[in-house]
Amino acid sequence: MPDSQKQVYEDNKLAKRLRRQVGEAISDFEMIGDGDKVMVCLSGGKDSYAMLDVLLSLQQHAPVDFELVAVNLDQKHPGFPAHVLPEYLASRAVPFRVIEQDTYSVVKRVIPEGKTMCGLCARMRRGILYRVASEIGATRIALGHHRDDILETFFLNLFHGGRLKAMPPKLVSDDGHHVVIRPLAYCREKDLENYAALKAFPIIPCNLCGSQDKLQRQVVKGMLRQWDKQTPGRLETMFAALQRISPSHLLDPAQFDFRGLEASGSASPDGDKAFDADVFADQLVQLAETR
């Protein structure tokens, strides 16, 4: 096969894989239903562009009828190219709304130089997006977090928060009024990077938090990428493990009734088999391969 034809084949395979993975995530977690109005949060980064692009494709063939509206929060970062997203969205005939709110000045004023800005910035951004979702009547808020973001969050909570917790693909918002979804939950970051290059999305870098290269998330990201390089398949196995929880083999009495546990005289699926290397590995590999 000539190189050009091979590249076209690989590009088509990538696009199909992302559409399949997003479709599976939507189906597995019932993210979008008939009549939903999905507010697609578009930052100008590769992930949110890919999310919008794939959702637009699925919208044409989905068994349910749903509406998409793109929303961008212009946080008044210095040098932010305000024309880029409106021009792109107009070229795609996507309904959109740009919200202008100077959170940048607030963060720079409140957070000391050299300290992490993400927490305050995220809280303010989240509150604004919830308000806008109510204003436009959105029934779903779609965020562009992917599989690697979920794994990074798991390890951040494990290392620094002392909790087994990640990013759920679907949740109710802090204020209790909105359903937040992550359609890219099954998608690999490197696939999204390649897709962004293929589609030539007009990427807008984040000059606020993106420039903080010593964030713990960046440290964890580097660790995961090193693992993936040294041991291919490890990230797939870890992600599969997040979908196969055994509360009876952890230590949280709020999640499993250890106090009430007594011998029943019959075999139990939650018995003392903590780790069976052959079965464990085979099952996780099979699950990972389906993704």
FENGIRA-V179166 format. One record per run of one state. SS is the DSSP state (h for helix, s for strand, l for the rest). FROM is the first residue (numbers start at 1). LEN is the number of residues. If there is no record, write none. Layout:
SS_FROM_LEN / SS_FROM_LEN
This chain:
l_1_2 / h_3_26 / l_29_8 / s_37_5 / l_42_4 / h_46_16 / l_62_5 / s_67_8 / l_75_8 / h_83_9 / l_92_4 / s_96_5 / l_101_2 / h_103_8 / l_111_7 / h_118_19 / l_137_3 / s_140_3 / l_143_4 / h_147_15 / l_162_8 / s_170_3 / l_173_6 / s_179_3 / l_182_7 / h_189_11 / l_200_16 / h_216_15 / l_231_3 / h_234_8 / l_242_5 / h_247_3 / l_250_27 / h_277_14 / l_291_1
